[in-house]
Amino acid sequence: QGVSDAENAREMESFENIADPEDGGDGQHHPERVPQLVVYYKKGTTSVKKLIEAEPVVSVYPNPVNNGKLNFDLFENRFETFSIYDITGKNVKSGQVQSTRQTIDVSEIYKGVFFIRFTGESGSVTRKIIINQ
């Protein structure tokens, strides 16, 4: 059965197309069906320095605390307050950060594991401490 005079070749071409539309093909006859792997990326790199800068560095010592005095050094003055929490989340001591190097009297806090959180406008940093007194 071929094309009748009443039908044009385009209709017949569409009718006779038995290619699977889900088949990606090789792109030889349909360039839009060429299998593709598209990778999206952003220019630039993330360095280790940028990752380290994401969390301001705080040094808390001695840890464990044996003499009732806890020291901390802040390598950047980004924090306004500190809070010490026990493992249940109870706040056992809070105060203002006075300078980048400070000593806190923790002699009234019972023996155990605690978390000290330094908080400021740019975020917070938490460290685990142990009090052995």
C-alpha positions as CSV (number, residue, x, y, z in Angstrom):
1,Q,0.0,0.0,0.0
2,G,1.7,3.2,-0.8
3,V,1.0,6.8,-0.8
4,S,-2.2,7.8,-2.6
5,D,-2.5,10.9,-4.7
6,A,-4.7,12.5,-2.0
7,E,-2.0,12.2,0.7
8,N,1.1,14.3,0.7
9,A,4.6,12.8,1.5
10,R,4.7,14.6,4.9
11,E,1.7,12.8,6.2
12,M,3.0,9.5,5.0
13,E,6.4,10.2,6.5
14,S,4.8,10.9,9.9
15,F,2.6,7.8,9.5
16,E,5.5,5.5,8.6
17,N,7.8,6.8,11.4
18,I,8.1,3.7,13.6
19,A,11.0,5.0,15.7
20,D,10.4,4.8,19.4
21,P,10.1,8.4,20.8
22,E,11.6,7.2,24.1
23,D,14.7,5.9,22.4
24,G,17.4,8.4,22.7
25,G,19.0,7.3,19.4
26,D,22.5,8.1,18.2
27,G,21.8,11.5,16.7
28,Q,22.6,10.4,13.2
29,H,19.1,11.3,11.8
30,H,17.8,13.3,14.8
31,P,20.5,15.5,16.2
32,E,18.2,16.5,19.1
33,R,18.3,12.9,20.3
34,V,22.0,12.6,20.8
35,P,22.6,11.1,24.2
36,Q,23.9,13.8,26.5
37,L,25.6,14.1,29.8
38,V,25.1,17.6,31.2
39,V,27.3,18.8,34.1
40,Y,26.5,22.0,35.8
41,Y,29.2,23.8,37.9
42,K,30.1,27.1,39.3
43,K,33.4,28.8,38.6
44,G,35.7,29.2,41.6
45,T,37.1,27.0,44.3
46,T,36.4,26.4,47.9
47,S,39.7,26.3,49.8
48,V,40.5,24.7,53.1
49,K,41.1,28.2,54.4
50,K,37.5,29.2,53.6
51,L,36.2,26.1,55.4
52,I,38.3,26.9,58.5
53,E,37.1,30.5,58.5
54,A,33.5,29.3,58.6
55,E,33.8,28.5,62.3
56,P,35.7,31.0,64.4
57,V,38.4,29.3,66.5
58,V,38.1,29.1,70.3
59,S,40.6,27.5,72.6
60,V,39.2,26.3,76.0
61,Y,41.7,25.1,78.6
62,P,42.6,23.3,80.8
63,N,40.3,20.5,79.8
64,P,39.6,18.7,82.1
65,V,39.3,21.5,84.7
66,N,40.9,20.5,88.0
67,N,41.4,23.8,89.8
68,G,38.1,25.6,89.4
69,K,39.4,28.0,86.7
70,L,38.5,27.7,83.1
71,N,40.4,29.8,80.5
72,F,39.4,30.6,77.0
73,D,41.1,32.4,74.1
74,L,39.1,33.8,71.2
75,F,41.2,34.3,68.1
76,E,38.6,36.8,66.8
77,N,36.5,39.1,69.0
78,R,33.1,38.0,67.5
79,F,31.4,36.9,70.7
80,E,29.5,38.8,73.4
81,T,28.3,36.1,75.8
82,F,29.2,32.6,77.0
83,S,26.9,30.0,78.6
84,I,27.8,26.7,80.2
85,Y,25.3,23.8,80.0
86,D,25.2,20.4,81.6
87,I,24.4,17.3,79.5
88,T,20.6,17.8,80.2
89,G,20.7,21.3,78.6
90,K,20.4,23.1,81.9
91,N,22.3,26.4,81.9
92,V,24.6,26.3,85.0
93,K,26.6,29.6,84.3
94,S,26.5,32.5,81.9
95,G,28.4,35.7,81.5
96,Q,29.7,38.4,79.2
97,V,32.8,38.0,77.1
98,Q,35.1,40.8,78.3
99,S,38.2,40.2,76.1
100,T,39.7,37.6,73.7
101,R,41.5,36.0,76.7
102,Q,39.5,35.4,79.9
103,T,39.3,33.2,83.0
104,I,36.0,31.9,84.3
105,D,35.5,30.7,87.9
106,V,33.8,27.3,87.7
107,S,34.5,26.2,91.3
108,E,30.7,26.3,92.1
109,I,29.8,23.9,89.3
110,Y,29.5,20.2,90.1
111,K,31.8,17.6,88.6
112,G,30.8,16.3,85.2
113,V,30.6,16.9,81.4
114,F,29.5,20.3,80.2
115,F,29.2,22.4,77.0
116,I,30.4,26.0,76.8
117,R,28.7,28.0,74.0
118,F,30.1,31.4,72.9
119,T,27.5,33.5,71.1
120,G,27.6,36.7,69.0
121,E,25.9,38.3,66.1
122,S,27.8,36.2,63.6
123,G,26.7,32.9,65.2
124,S,27.9,30.6,68.0
125,V,30.6,28.0,68.7
126,T,30.2,25.2,71.3
127,R,33.0,23.2,73.0
128,K,32.8,20.2,75.4
129,I,34.5,20.6,78.8
130,I,35.0,18.3,81.7
131,I,35.0,19.6,85.3
132,N,36.8,17.3,87.8
133,Q,36.5,19.0,91.1
